[in-house]
Amino acid sequence: MEIKSLKLAYFSPSGTTKKIVKAIAQGLKHSSTEHMDITKPENRKRQLQASENELLLIGVPVYFGRVQTDALEWLNTIKGHNTPVICVVVYGNREYDDALLELKDTMVKNGCVPIACAAYIGEHSFSNSETPIAPGRPDADDLNHATSFGEKIREKIASISSISHVADIPVPGKYPYLDMGDRRKSLSGVDLMDVDDNCLQCGQCADLCPVGAIDPEDSASIDIHNCILCHACIKNCPVDARKTKNDMMKSIALRLSQTFQSRKEPVFFM
C-alpha cells in the first residue's frame, strides 16, 4: 500500500501525548510529514481532510475514561476517504477505559480505516512532587516502545496491497461508553487555582491554556467553568507561582497517587 504523506494530529496540553506521537512517527520514517497540534483553540478551527494515500496518526489524552471533549469535537470534523489511521490514547496510569474504543469509532465514522491502535502512559495531570502519579512518563522505555510500534506499523503497511484488505482491529472498551458525567459535573466550576505573589504576569500560562480559560492580561483571572483541569499552567509556570488549592482536588490526587503506584505498560493492537 502506497502512502504519500503522514499527518500527525495531537491534543497535548502537558506535552506527553505529543512525545508519544512523535516517537511513533520516528519509527514510521516517512519523508513527508505534517504536524497538526490541535491543543490551542485557534488550531482547532482548521479542518483535517485526508485521502486513501495519506496516513493519519491521531493522539489524544484520556479524561475520565473517555476522549477529551474539546479534542473529540475537532475529531468529529475530520473528513477521511478510506484513510488509514493510527489511533493512540495516553492516560495517567489509572485506566484508559473506553477512550481507545471511542477514538477508533470516531475515526471510522469519519471515513478512516484503523490499521493500528495503542494506549500509552503519560504523567497524570494531577501529579506533583507531593502526589506523584506516573512521574516522568513517557520515559525512555515508553518512547522506545513507541518507536518500535511505528516500525511495526511501517512493516504492516508494506505488506498490504490495498486499504480494503485491512481487517477490523478489536480494542478494549464497552458499549455504551463509560458515563462520567457526574464526576465531570462535580469538578466543573471548581475554584482550584491559587496564584501567589511570585507571578510575573508573563502570560505563558494563558498562551498554553488549551481552552483559553486564563486572562492574558491577568493570570490570576481564570474561567473556572471552561478550565479542563489539565494543569498545564501549573506544570509550566517558570516561577512556580500556581498551585492547586482545592481540598477535593488534593484528595483526588492523593488517592490516585496511592492507588495507582504500580507501573503500567503500553499496549498496542494491530
Protein Blocks (a to p, Z undefined) as FASTA:
>chain_A
ZZfbdcdddddfkommmmmmmmmmmmnopabdcdddfkbmklmmpccdddfkbccddddd
deehiacfklmmmmmmpccehiacddddddehiagkjmmmmmmmmmmmnopacfbdcddd
dddfkbcfklgghehiacfklmmmmmmmmmmmmmmmmmpmbfklpccdddedddddddfk
lmmmmmgopafbccdfklgolommmmmpmnlpacfklmklccfklpgolommmmmomnlp
accfbfklmmmmmmmmmmmmpccdddddZZ
